[in-house]
Amino acid sequence: MPKFHFQLFDRDGVGTETGYEFESVEAAKAEARRVLAEMAAEGLPTAPLNMLSVELFDESRKPLAEIRLILEEIAK
């Protein structure tokens, strides 16, 4: 089973990179979305970036995708 690596960017900045085995890239992306939802449940992103993200890499650390949550405030 291929190994994928996640790098988390949360309210405290870039977190540690962790490796997991998944059957496919799509399964790894689904897990990245779930992890991002958990991060948002712990607290929404703050300024200056207003963003949370999970970056997905393959076994050789080649970037495959980045799943982001961006919080925007729109003045009315």
mmCIF file of the N, C-alpha and C atoms, coordinates in Angstrom:
data_MODEL
# 
_entry.id   MODEL 
# 
loop_
_atom_site.group_PDB 
_atom_site.id 
_atom_site.type_symbol 
_atom_site.label_atom_id 
_atom_site.label_alt_id 
_atom_site.label_comp_id 
_atom_site.label_asym_id 
_atom_site.label_entity_id 
_atom_site.label_seq_id 
_atom_site.pdbx_PDB_ins_code 
_atom_site.Cartn_x 
_atom_site.Cartn_y 
_atom_site.Cartn_z 
_atom_site.occupancy 
_atom_site.B_iso_or_equiv 
_atom_site.pdbx_formal_charge 
_atom_site.auth_seq_id 
_atom_site.auth_comp_id 
_atom_site.auth_asym_id 
_atom_site.auth_atom_id 
_atom_site.pdbx_PDB_model_num 
ATOM 1   N N  . MET A 1 1  ? 0.852   -1.171 0.000  1.00 0.00 ? 1  MET A N  1 
ATOM 2   C CA . MET A 1 1  ? 0.000   0.000  0.000  1.00 0.00 ? 1  MET A CA 1 
ATOM 3   C C  . MET A 1 1  ? 0.896   1.232  0.000  1.00 0.00 ? 1  MET A C  1 
ATOM 4   N N  . PRO A 1 2  ? 0.599   2.223  -0.859 1.00 0.00 ? 2  PRO A N  1 
ATOM 5   C CA . PRO A 1 2  ? 1.441   3.418  -0.921 1.00 0.00 ? 2  PRO A CA 1 
ATOM 6   C C  . PRO A 1 2  ? 1.337   4.269  0.346  1.00 0.00 ? 2  PRO A C  1 
ATOM 7   N N  . LYS A 1 3  ? 2.422   4.942  0.645  1.00 0.00 ? 3  LYS A N  1 
ATOM 8   C CA . LYS A 1 3  ? 2.479   5.824  1.808  1.00 0.00 ? 3  LYS A CA 1 
ATOM 9   C C  . LYS A 1 3  ? 2.366   7.267  1.330  1.00 0.00 ? 3  LYS A C  1 
ATOM 10  N N  . PHE A 1 4  ? 1.574   8.047  2.057  1.00 0.00 ? 4  PHE A N  1 
ATOM 11  C CA . PHE A 1 4  ? 1.380   9.462  1.762  1.00 0.00 ? 4  PHE A CA 1 
ATOM 12  C C  . PHE A 1 4  ? 1.744   10.256 3.010  1.00 0.00 ? 4  PHE A C  1 
ATOM 13  N N  . HIS A 1 5  ? 2.172   11.486 2.808  1.00 0.00 ? 5  HIS A N  1 
ATOM 14  C CA . HIS A 1 5  ? 2.569   12.357 3.910  1.00 0.00 ? 5  HIS A CA 1 
ATOM 15  C C  . HIS A 1 5  ? 1.678   13.594 3.924  1.00 0.00 ? 5  HIS A C  1 
ATOM 16  N N  . PHE A 1 6  ? 1.293   14.009 5.132  1.00 0.00 ? 6  PHE A N  1 
ATOM 17  C CA . PHE A 1 6  ? 0.497   15.220 5.334  1.00 0.00 ? 6  PHE A CA 1 
ATOM 18  C C  . PHE A 1 6  ? 1.360   16.238 6.048  1.00 0.00 ? 6  PHE A C  1 
ATOM 19  N N  . GLN A 1 7  ? 1.292   17.472 5.576  1.00 0.00 ? 7  GLN A N  1 
ATOM 20  C CA . GLN A 1 7  ? 1.897   18.581 6.315  1.00 0.00 ? 7  GLN A CA 1 
ATOM 21  C C  . GLN A 1 7  ? 0.763   19.541 6.649  1.00 0.00 ? 7  GLN A C  1 
ATOM 22  N N  . LEU A 1 8  ? 0.617   19.818 7.945  1.00 0.00 ? 8  LEU A N  1 
ATOM 23  C CA . LEU A 1 8  ? -0.486  20.641 8.424  1.00 0.00 ? 8  LEU A CA 1 
ATOM 24  C C  . LEU A 1 8  ? -0.039  22.079 8.631  1.00 0.00 ? 8  LEU A C  1 
ATOM 25  N N  . PHE A 1 9  ? -0.914  23.002 8.254  1.00 0.00 ? 9  PHE A N  1 
ATOM 26  C CA . PHE A 1 9  ? -0.699  24.417 8.536  1.00 0.00 ? 9  PHE A CA 1 
ATOM 27  C C  . PHE A 1 9  ? -1.930  24.884 9.290  1.00 0.00 ? 9  PHE A C  1 
ATOM 28  N N  . ASP A 1 10 ? -1.744  25.193 10.584 1.00 0.00 ? 10 ASP A N  1 
ATOM 29  C CA . ASP A 1 10 ? -2.879  25.611 11.400 1.00 0.00 ? 10 ASP A CA 1 
ATOM 30  C C  . ASP A 1 10 ? -2.639  26.990 11.982 1.00 0.00 ? 10 ASP A C  1 
ATOM 31  N N  . ARG A 1 11 ? -3.405  27.332 13.004 1.00 0.00 ? 11 ARG A N  1 
ATOM 32  C CA . ARG A 1 11 ? -3.293  28.677 13.599 1.00 0.00 ? 11 ARG A CA 1 
ATOM 33  C C  . ARG A 1 11 ? -1.917  28.937 14.195 1.00 0.00 ? 11 ARG A C  1 
ATOM 34  N N  . ASP A 1 12 ? -1.172  27.887 14.507 1.00 0.00 ? 12 ASP A N  1 
ATOM 35  C CA . ASP A 1 12 ? 0.161   28.036 15.084 1.00 0.00 ? 12 ASP A CA 1 
ATOM 36  C C  . ASP A 1 12 ? 1.268   27.986 14.039 1.00 0.00 ? 12 ASP A C  1 
ATOM 37  N N  . GLY A 1 13 ? 0.909   27.834 12.773 1.00 0.00 ? 13 GLY A N  1 
ATOM 38  C CA . GLY A 1 13 ? 1.908   27.756 11.701 1.00 0.00 ? 13 GLY A CA 1 
ATOM 39  C C  . GLY A 1 13 ? 2.033   26.344 11.166 1.00 0.00 ? 13 GLY A C  1 
ATOM 40  N N  . VAL A 1 14 ? 3.153   26.058 10.522 1.00 0.00 ? 14 VAL A N  1 
ATOM 41  C CA . VAL A 1 14 ? 3.367   24.755 9.910  1.00 0.00 ? 14 VAL A CA 1 
ATOM 42  C C  . VAL A 1 14 ? 3.622   23.718 10.994 1.00 0.00 ? 14 VAL A C  1 
ATOM 43  N N  . GLY A 1 15 ? 2.877   22.638 10.921 1.00 0.00 ? 15 GLY A N  1 
ATOM 44  C CA . GLY A 1 15 ? 3.027   21.567 11.891 1.00 0.00 ? 15 GLY A CA 1 
ATOM 45  C C  . GLY A 1 15 ? 3.939   20.479 11.370 1.00 0.00 ? 15 GLY A C  1 
ATOM 46  N N  . THR A 1 16 ? 3.942   19.401 12.071 1.00 0.00 ? 16 THR A N  1 
ATOM 47  C CA . THR A 1 16 ? 4.802   18.293 11.702 1.00 0.00 ? 16 THR A CA 1 
ATOM 48  C C  . THR A 1 16 ? 4.218   17.529 10.524 1.00 0.00 ? 16 THR A C  1 
ATOM 49  N N  . GLU A 1 17 ? 5.090   16.876 9.818  1.00 0.00 ? 17 GLU A N  1 
ATOM 50  C CA . GLU A 1 17 ? 4.679   16.041 8.699  1.00 0.00 ? 17 GLU A CA 1 
ATOM 51  C C  . GLU A 1 17 ? 4.540   14.615 9.202  1.00 0.00 ? 17 GLU A C  1 
ATOM 52  N N  . THR A 1 18 ? 3.437   13.976 8.840  1.00 0.00 ? 18 THR A N  1 
ATOM 53  C CA . THR A 1 18 ? 3.204   12.601 9.263  1.00 0.00 ? 18 THR A CA 1 
ATOM 54  C C  . THR A 1 18 ? 2.898   11.732 8.058  1.00 0.00 ? 18 THR A C  1 
ATOM 55  N N  . GLY A 1 19 ? 3.244   10.459 8.129  1.00 0.00 ? 19 GLY A N  1 
ATOM 56  C CA . GLY A 1 19 ? 3.037   9.534  7.033  1.00 0.00 ? 19 GLY A CA 1 
ATOM 57  C C  . GLY A 1 19 ? 1.973   8.501  7.352  1.00 0.00 ? 19 GLY A C  1 
ATOM 58  N N  . TYR A 1 20 ? 1.152   8.188  6.345  1.00 0.00 ? 20 TYR A N  1 
ATOM 59  C CA . TYR A 1 20 ? 0.081   7.210  6.477  1.00 0.00 ? 20 TYR A CA 1 
ATOM 60  C C  . TYR A 1 20 ? -0.010  6.391  5.199  1.00 0.00 ? 20 TYR A C  1 
ATOM 61  N N  . GLU A 1 21 ? -0.485  5.172  5.330  1.00 0.00 ? 21 GLU A N  1 
ATOM 62  C CA . GLU A 1 21 ? -0.707  4.339  4.156  1.00 0.00 ? 21 GLU A CA 1 
ATOM 63  C C  . GLU A 1 21 ? -2.180  4.388  3.759  1.00 0.00 ? 21 GLU A C  1 
ATOM 64  N N  . PHE A 1 22 ? -2.423  4.566  2.457  1.00 0.00 ? 22 PHE A N  1 
ATOM 65  C CA . PHE A 1 22 ? -3.767  4.573  1.897  1.00 0.00 ? 22 PHE A CA 1 
ATOM 66  C C  . PHE A 1 22 ? -3.764  3.762  0.613  1.00 0.00 ? 22 PHE A C  1 
ATOM 67  N N  . GLU A 1 23 ? -4.922  3.283  0.237  1.00 0.00 ? 23 GLU A N  1 
ATOM 68  C CA . GLU A 1 23 ? -5.026  2.483  -0.972 1.00 0.00 ? 23 GLU A CA 1 
ATOM 69  C C  . GLU A 1 23 ? -4.880  3.302  -2.242 1.00 0.00 ? 23 GLU A C  1 
ATOM 70  N N  . SER A 1 24 ? -5.201  4.601  -2.170 1.00 0.00 ? 24 SER A N  1 
ATOM 71  C CA . SER A 1 24 ? -5.162  5.441  -3.369 1.00 0.00 ? 24 SER A CA 1 
ATOM 72  C C  . SER A 1 24 ? -4.974  6.902  -2.988 1.00 0.00 ? 24 SER A C  1 
ATOM 73  N N  . VAL A 1 25 ? -4.688  7.700  -4.005 1.00 0.00 ? 25 VAL A N  1 
ATOM 74  C CA . VAL A 1 25 ? -4.582  9.156  -3.801 1.00 0.00 ? 25 VAL A CA 1 
ATOM 75  C C  . VAL A 1 25 ? -5.927  9.699  -3.350 1.00 0.00 ? 25 VAL A C  1 
ATOM 76  N N  . GLU A 1 26 ? -7.004  9.198  -3.928 1.00 0.00 ? 26 GLU A N  1 
ATOM 77  C CA . GLU A 1 26 ? -8.335  9.685  -3.555 1.00 0.00 ? 26 GLU A CA 1 
ATOM 78  C C  . GLU A 1 26 ? -8.648  9.394  -2.092 1.00 0.00 ? 26 GLU A C  1 
ATOM 79  N N  . ALA A 1 27 ? -8.239  8.243  -1.595 1.00 0.00 ? 27 ALA A N  1 
ATOM 80  C CA . ALA A 1 27 ? -8.440  7.916  -0.182 1.00 0.00 ? 27 ALA A CA 1 
ATOM 81  C C  . ALA A 1 27 ? -7.615  8.846  0.703  1.00 0.00 ? 27 ALA A C  1 
ATOM 82  N N  . ALA A 1 28 ? -6.396  9.167  0.285  1.00 0.00 ? 28 ALA A N  1 
ATOM 83  C CA . ALA A 1 28 ? -5.550  10.093 1.040  1.00 0.00 ? 28 ALA A CA 1 
ATOM 84  C C  . ALA A 1 28 ? -6.160  11.497 1.040  1.00 0.00 ? 28 ALA A C  1 
ATOM 85  N N  . LYS A 1 29 ? -6.716  11.929 -0.091 1.00 0.00 ? 29 LYS A N  1 
ATOM 86  C CA . LYS A 1 29 ? -7.363  13.250 -0.164 1.00 0.00 ? 29 LYS A CA 1 
ATOM 87  C C  . LYS A 1 29 ? -8.590  13.302 0.749  1.00 0.00 ? 29 LYS A C  1 
ATOM 88  N N  . ALA A 1 30 ? -9.349  12.229 0.787  1.00 0.00 ? 30 ALA A N  1 
ATOM 89  C CA . ALA A 1 30 ? -10.524 12.185 1.665  1.00 0.00 ? 30 ALA A CA 1 
ATOM 90  C C  . ALA A 1 30 ? -10.102 12.314 3.129  1.00 0.00 ? 30 ALA A C  1 
ATOM 91  N N  . GLU A 1 31 ? -9.012  11.657 3.497  1.00 0.00 ? 31 GLU A N  1 
ATOM 92  C CA . GLU A 1 31 ? -8.504  11.771 4.867  1.00 0.00 ? 31 GLU A CA 1 
ATOM 93  C C  . GLU A 1 31 ? -7.996  13.183 5.146  1.00 0.00 ? 31 GLU A C  1 
ATOM 94  N N  . ALA A 1 32 ? -7.364  13.807 4.168  1.00 0.00 ? 32 ALA A N  1 
ATOM 95  C CA . ALA A 1 32 ? -6.887  15.190 4.334  1.00 0.00 ? 32 ALA A CA 1 
ATOM 96  C C  . ALA A 1 32 ? -8.070  16.122 4.594  1.00 0.00 ? 32 ALA A C  1 
ATOM 97  N N  . ARG A 1 33 ? -9.173  15.908 3.907  1.00 0.00 ? 33 ARG A N  1 
ATOM 98  C CA . ARG A 1 33 ? -10.374 16.725 4.139  1.00 0.00 ? 33 ARG A CA 1 
ATOM 99  C C  . ARG A 1 33 ? -10.914 16.507 5.553  1.00 0.00 ? 33 ARG A C  1 
ATOM 100 N N  . ARG A 1 34 ? -10.911 15.254 6.006  1.00 0.00 ? 34 ARG A N  1 
ATOM 101 C CA . ARG A 1 34 ? -11.392 14.953 7.352  1.00 0.00 ? 34 ARG A CA 1 
ATOM 102 C C  . ARG A 1 34 ? -10.506 15.618 8.405  1.00 0.00 ? 34 ARG A C  1 
ATOM 103 N N  . VAL A 1 35 ? -9.186  15.546 8.200  1.00 0.00 ? 35 VAL A N  1 
ATOM 104 C CA . VAL A 1 35 ? -8.238  16.181 9.125  1.00 0.00 ? 35 VAL A CA 1 
ATOM 105 C C  . VAL A 1 35 ? -8.457  17.689 9.153  1.00 0.00 ? 35 VAL A C  1 
ATOM 106 N N  . LEU A 1 36 ? -8.683  18.289 7.981  1.00 0.00 ? 36 LEU A N  1 
ATOM 107 C CA . LEU A 1 36 ? -8.924  19.729 7.910  1.00 0.00 ? 36 LEU A CA 1 
ATOM 108 C C  . LEU A 1 36 ? -10.196 20.103 8.679  1.00 0.00 ? 36 LEU A C  1 
ATOM 109 N N  . ALA A 1 37 ? -11.229 19.296 8.571  1.00 0.00 ? 37 ALA A N  1 
ATOM 110 C CA . ALA A 1 37 ? -12.465 19.551 9.316  1.00 0.00 ? 37 ALA A CA 1 
ATOM 111 C C  . ALA A 1 37 ? -12.220 19.481 10.822 1.00 0.00 ? 37 ALA A C  1 
ATOM 112 N N  . GLU A 1 38 ? -11.408 18.526 11.263 1.00 0.00 ? 38 GLU A N  1 
ATOM 113 C CA . GLU A 1 38 ? -11.060 18.438 12.687 1.00 0.00 ? 38 GLU A CA 1 
ATOM 114 C C  . GLU A 1 38 ? -10.288 19.671 13.143 1.00 0.00 ? 38 GLU A C  1 
ATOM 115 N N  . MET A 1 39 ? -9.362  20.140 12.297 1.00 0.00 ? 39 MET A N  1 
ATOM 116 C CA . MET A 1 39 ? -8.596  21.334 12.638 1.00 0.00 ? 39 MET A CA 1 
ATOM 117 C C  . MET A 1 39 ? -9.537  22.530 12.792 1.00 0.00 ? 39 MET A C  1 
ATOM 118 N N  . ALA A 1 40 ? -10.506 22.672 11.892 1.00 0.00 ? 40 ALA A N  1 
ATOM 119 C CA . ALA A 1 40 ? -11.455 23.792 11.955 1.00 0.00 ? 40 ALA A CA 1 
ATOM 120 C C  . ALA A 1 40 ? -12.328 23.688 13.194 1.00 0.00 ? 40 ALA A C  1 
ATOM 121 N N  . ALA A 1 41 ? -12.686 22.476 13.598 1.00 0.00 ? 41 ALA A N  1 
ATOM 122 C CA . ALA A 1 41 ? -13.502 22.287 14.796 1.00 0.00 ? 41 ALA A CA 1 
ATOM 123 C C  . ALA A 1 41 ? -12.764 22.740 16.050 1.00 0.00 ? 41 ALA A C  1 
ATOM 124 N N  . GLU A 1 42 ? -11.433 22.681 16.010 1.00 0.00 ? 42 GLU A N  1 
ATOM 125 C CA . GLU A 1 42 ? -10.624 23.114 17.153 1.00 0.00 ? 42 GLU A CA 1 
ATOM 126 C C  . GLU A 1 42 ? -10.454 24.630 17.200 1.00 0.00 ? 42 GLU A C  1 
ATOM 127 N N  . GLY A 1 43 ? -10.774 25.316 16.125 1.00 0.00 ? 43 GLY A N  1 
ATOM 128 C CA . GLY A 1 43 ? -10.671 26.770 16.082 1.00 0.00 ? 43 GLY A CA 1 
ATOM 129 C C  . GLY A 1 43 ? -10.472 27.249 14.668 1.00 0.00 ? 43 GLY A C  1 
ATOM 130 N N  . LEU A 1 44 ? -11.232 28.262 14.298 1.00 0.00 ? 44 LEU A N  1 
ATOM 131 C CA . LEU A 1 44 ? -11.139 28.805 12.947 1.00 0.00 ? 44 LEU A CA 1 
ATOM 132 C C  . LEU A 1 44 ? -9.815  29.554 12.748 1.00 0.00 ? 44 LEU A C  1 
ATOM 133 N N  . PRO A 1 45 ? -9.393  29.687 11.495 1.00 0.00 ? 45 PRO A N  1 
ATOM 134 C CA . PRO A 1 45 ? -8.134  30.384 11.231 1.00 0.00 ? 45 PRO A CA 1 
ATOM 135 C C  . PRO A 1 45 ? -8.216  31.856 11.616 1.00 0.00 ? 45 PRO A C  1 
ATOM 136 N N  . THR A 1 46 ? -7.057  32.430 11.905 1.00 0.00 ? 46 THR A N  1 
ATOM 137 C CA . THR A 1 46 ? -6.986  33.825 12.319 1.00 0.00 ? 46 THR A CA 1 
ATOM 138 C C  . THR A 1 46 ? -6.060  34.606 11.390 1.00 0.00 ? 46 THR A C  1 
ATOM 139 N N  . ALA A 1 47 ? -6.105  35.933 11.526 1.00 0.00 ? 47 ALA A N  1 
ATOM 140 C CA . ALA A 1 47 ? -5.247  36.824 10.739 1.00 0.00 ? 47 ALA A CA 1 
ATOM 141 C C  . ALA A 1 47 ? -3.801  36.559 11.110 1.00 0.00 ? 47 ALA A C  1 
ATOM 142 N N  . PRO A 1 48 ? -2.853  36.766 10.278 1.00 0.00 ? 48 PRO A N  1 
ATOM 143 C CA . PRO A 1 48 ? -2.978  37.466 9.005  1.00 0.00 ? 48 PRO A CA 1 
ATOM 144 C C  . PRO A 1 48 ? -3.358  36.558 7.839  1.00 0.00 ? 48 PRO A C  1 
ATOM 145 N N  . LEU A 1 49 ? -3.190  35.253 7.922  1.00 0.00 ? 49 LEU A N  1 
ATOM 146 C CA . LEU A 1 49 ? -3.460  34.395 6.762  1.00 0.00 ? 49 LEU A CA 1 
ATOM 147 C C  . LEU A 1 49 ? -4.910  33.942 6.655  1.00 0.00 ? 49 LEU A C  1 
ATOM 148 N N  . ASN A 1 50 ? -5.603  33.801 7.791  1.00 0.00 ? 50 ASN A N  1 
ATOM 149 C CA . ASN A 1 50 ? -6.991  33.341 7.793  1.00 0.00 ? 50 ASN A CA 1 
ATOM 150 C C  . ASN A 1 50 ? -7.172  32.043 7.021  1.00 0.00 ? 50 ASN A C  1 
ATOM 151 N N  . MET A 1 51 ? -6.237  31.108 7.192  1.00 0.00 ? 51 MET A N  1 
ATOM 152 C CA . MET A 1 51 ? -6.252  29.880 6.416  1.00 0.00 ? 51 MET A CA 1 
ATOM 153 C C  . MET A 1 51 ? -5.766  28.701 7.246  1.00 0.00 ? 51 MET A C  1 
ATOM 154 N N  . LEU A 1 52 ? -6.376  27.546 7.015  1.00 0.00 ? 52 LEU A N  1 
ATOM 155 C CA . LEU A 1 52 ? -5.893  26.258 7.512  1.00 0.00 ? 52 LEU A CA 1 
ATOM 156 C C  . LEU A 1 52 ? -5.654  25.398 6.272  1.00 0.00 ? 52 LEU A C  1 
ATOM 157 N N  . SER A 1 53 ? -4.651  24.538 6.302  1.00 0.00 ? 53 SER A N  1 
ATOM 158 C CA . SER A 1 53 ? -4.449  23.673 5.145  1.00 0.00 ? 53 SER A CA 1 
ATOM 159 C C  . SER A 1 53 ? -3.789  22.357 5.528  1.00 0.00 ? 53 SER A C  1 
ATOM 160 N N  . VAL A 1 54 ? -4.020  21.375 4.670  1.00 0.00 ? 54 VAL A N  1 
ATOM 161 C CA . VAL A 1 54 ? -3.351  20.085 4.750  1.00 0.00 ? 54 VAL A CA 1 
ATOM 162 C C  . VAL A 1 54 ? -2.739  19.854 3.375  1.00 0.00 ? 54 VAL A C  1 
ATOM 163 N N  . GLU A 1 55 ? -1.424  19.752 3.333  1.00 0.00 ? 55 GLU A N  1 
ATOM 164 C CA . GLU A 1 55 ? -0.736  19.493 2.070  1.00 0.00 ? 55 GLU A CA 1 
ATOM 165 C C  . GLU A 1 55 ? -0.415  18.008 1.994  1.00 0.00 ? 55 GLU A C  1 
ATOM 166 N N  . LEU A 1 56 ? -0.669  17.424 0.839  1.00 0.00 ? 56 LEU A N  1 
ATOM 167 C CA . LEU A 1 56 ? -0.510  15.993 0.624  1.00 0.00 ? 56 LEU A CA 1 
ATOM 168 C C  . LEU A 1 56 ? 0.677   15.731 -0.295 1.00 0.00 ? 56 LEU A C  1 
ATOM 169 N N  . PHE A 1 57 ? 1.558   14.817 0.134  1.00 0.00 ? 57 PHE A N  1 
ATOM 170 C CA . PHE A 1 57 ? 2.753   14.439 -0.626 1.00 0.00 ? 57 PHE A CA 1 
ATOM 171 C C  . PHE A 1 57 ? 2.754   12.925 -0.832 1.00 0.00 ? 57 PHE A C  1 
ATOM 172 N N  . ASP A 1 58 ? 3.434   12.461 -1.886 1.00 0.00 ? 58 ASP A N  1 
ATOM 173 C CA . ASP A 1 58 ? 3.587   11.025 -2.082 1.00 0.00 ? 58 ASP A CA 1 
ATOM 174 C C  . ASP A 1 58 ? 4.790   10.514 -1.287 1.00 0.00 ? 58 ASP A C  1 
ATOM 175 N N  . GLU A 1 59 ? 5.133   9.256  -1.489 1.00 0.00 ? 59 GLU A N  1 
ATOM 176 C CA . GLU A 1 59 ? 6.237   8.628  -0.740 1.00 0.00 ? 59 GLU A CA 1 
ATOM 177 C C  . GLU A 1 59 ? 7.558   9.351  -0.908 1.00 0.00 ? 59 GLU A C  1 
ATOM 178 N N  . SER A 1 60 ? 7.796   9.896  -2.102 1.00 0.00 ? 60 SER A N  1 
ATOM 179 C CA . SER A 1 60 ? 9.063   10.583 -2.374 1.00 0.00 ? 60 SER A CA 1 
ATOM 180 C C  . SER A 1 60 ? 8.982   12.082 -2.062 1.00 0.00 ? 60 SER A C  1 
ATOM 181 N N  . ARG A 1 61 ? 7.920   12.477 -1.344 1.00 0.00 ? 61 ARG A N  1 
ATOM 182 C CA . ARG A 1 61 ? 7.696   13.866 -0.913 1.00 0.00 ? 61 ARG A CA 1 
ATOM 183 C C  . ARG A 1 61 ? 7.344   14.803 -2.078 1.00 0.00 ? 61 ARG A C  1 
ATOM 184 N N  . LYS A 1 62 ? 6.862   14.241 -3.182 1.00 0.00 ? 62 LYS A N  1 
ATOM 185 C CA . LYS A 1 62 ? 6.383   15.058 -4.299 1.00 0.00 ? 62 LYS A CA 1 
ATOM 186 C C  . LYS A 1 62 ? 5.000   15.580 -3.928 1.00 0.00 ? 62 LYS A C  1 
ATOM 187 N N  . PRO A 1 63 ? 4.767   16.903 -4.040 1.00 0.00 ? 63 PRO A N  1 
ATOM 188 C CA . PRO A 1 63 ? 3.455   17.448 -3.681 1.00 0.00 ? 63 PRO A CA 1 
ATOM 189 C C  . PRO A 1 63 ? 2.376   16.962 -4.649 1.00 0.00 ? 63 PRO A C  1 
ATOM 190 N N  . LEU A 1 64 ? 1.240   16.542 -4.064 1.00 0.00 ? 64 LEU A N  1 
ATOM 191 C CA . LEU A 1 64 ? 0.123   16.053 -4.868 1.00 0.00 ? 64 LEU A CA 1 
ATOM 192 C C  . LEU A 1 64 ? -1.076  16.992 -4.832 1.00 0.00 ? 64 LEU A C  1 
ATOM 193 N N  . ALA A 1 65 ? -1.366  17.552 -3.662 1.00 0.00 ? 65 ALA A N  1 
ATOM 194 C CA . ALA A 1 65 ? -2.533  18.420 -3.508 1.00 0.00 ? 65 ALA A CA 1 
ATOM 195 C C  . ALA A 1 65 ? -2.423  19.187 -2.207 1.00 0.00 ? 65 ALA A C  1 
ATOM 196 N N  . GLU A 1 66 ? -3.164  20.273 -2.144 1.00 0.00 ? 66 GLU A N  1 
ATOM 197 C CA . GLU A 1 66 ? -3.295  21.020 -0.892 1.00 0.00 ? 66 GLU A CA 1 
ATOM 198 C C  . GLU A 1 66 ? -4.771  21.309 -0.698 1.00 0.00 ? 66 GLU A C  1 
ATOM 199 N N  . ILE A 1 67 ? -5.302  20.926 0.450  1.00 0.00 ? 67 ILE A N  1 
ATOM 200 C CA . ILE A 1 67 ? -6.699  21.153 0.799  1.00 0.00 ? 67 ILE A CA 1 
ATOM 201 C C  . ILE A 1 67 ? -6.710  22.324 1.775  1.00 0.00 ? 67 ILE A C  1 
ATOM 202 N N  . ARG A 1 68 ? -7.455  23.388 1.428  1.00 0.00 ? 68 ARG A N  1 
ATOM 203 C CA . ARG A 1 68 ? -7.437  24.611 2.248  1.00 0.00 ? 68 ARG A CA 1 
ATOM 204 C C  . ARG A 1 68 ? -8.826  25.016 2.723  1.00 0.00 ? 68 ARG A C  1 
ATOM 205 N N  . LEU A 1 69 ? -8.841  25.647 3.877  1.00 0.00 ? 69 LEU A N  1 
ATOM 206 C CA . LEU A 1 69 ? -10.019 26.325 4.390  1.00 0.00 ? 69 LEU A CA 1 
ATOM 207 C C  . LEU A 1 69 ? -9.612  27.776 4.595  1.00 0.00 ? 69 LEU A C  1 
ATOM 208 N N  . ILE A 1 70 ? -10.304 28.679 3.900  1.00 0.00 ? 70 ILE A N  1 
ATOM 209 C CA . ILE A 1 70 ? -9.986  30.103 3.991  1.00 0.00 ? 70 ILE A CA 1 
ATOM 210 C C  . ILE A 1 70 ? -11.188 30.816 4.596  1.00 0.00 ? 70 ILE A C  1 
ATOM 211 N N  . LEU A 1 71 ? -10.929 31.625 5.603  1.00 0.00 ? 71 LEU A N  1 
ATOM 212 C CA . LEU A 1 71 ? -11.978 32.384 6.268  1.00 0.00 ? 71 LEU A CA 1 
ATOM 213 C C  . LEU A 1 71 ? -11.923 33.826 5.770  1.00 0.00 ? 71 LEU A C  1 
ATOM 214 N N  . GLU A 1 72 ? -13.021 34.283 5.193  1.00 0.00 ? 72 GLU A N  1 
ATOM 215 C CA . GLU A 1 72 ? -13.082 35.657 4.687  1.00 0.00 ? 72 GLU A CA 1 
ATOM 216 C C  . GLU A 1 72 ? -14.114 36.464 5.474  1.00 0.00 ? 72 GLU A C  1 
ATOM 217 N N  . GLU A 1 73 ? -13.771 37.702 5.730  1.00 0.00 ? 73 GLU A N  1 
ATOM 218 C CA . GLU A 1 73 ? -14.720 38.633 6.298  1.00 0.00 ? 73 GLU A CA 1 
ATOM 219 C C  . GLU A 1 73 ? -15.013 39.673 5.238  1.00 0.00 ? 73 GLU A C  1 
ATOM 220 N N  . ILE A 1 74 ? -16.290 39.835 4.917  1.00 0.00 ? 74 ILE A N  1 
ATOM 221 C CA . ILE A 1 74 ? -16.693 40.759 3.860  1.00 0.00 ? 74 ILE A CA 1 
ATOM 222 C C  . ILE A 1 74 ? -17.504 41.870 4.484  1.00 0.00 ? 74 ILE A C  1 
ATOM 223 N N  . ALA A 1 75 ? -16.985 43.091 4.401  1.00 0.00 ? 75 ALA A N  1 
ATOM 224 C CA . ALA A 1 75 ? -17.689 44.248 4.964  1.00 0.00 ? 75 ALA A CA 1 
ATOM 225 C C  . ALA A 1 75 ? -18.937 44.550 4.140  1.00 0.00 ? 75 ALA A C  1 
ATOM 226 N N  . LYS A 1 76 ? -19.991 44.915 4.822  1.00 0.00 ? 76 LYS A N  1 
ATOM 227 C CA . LYS A 1 76 ? -21.262 45.257 4.155  1.00 0.00 ? 76 LYS A CA 1 
ATOM 228 C C  . LYS A 1 76 ? -21.651 46.663 4.466  1.00 0.00 ? 76 LYS A C  1 
# 
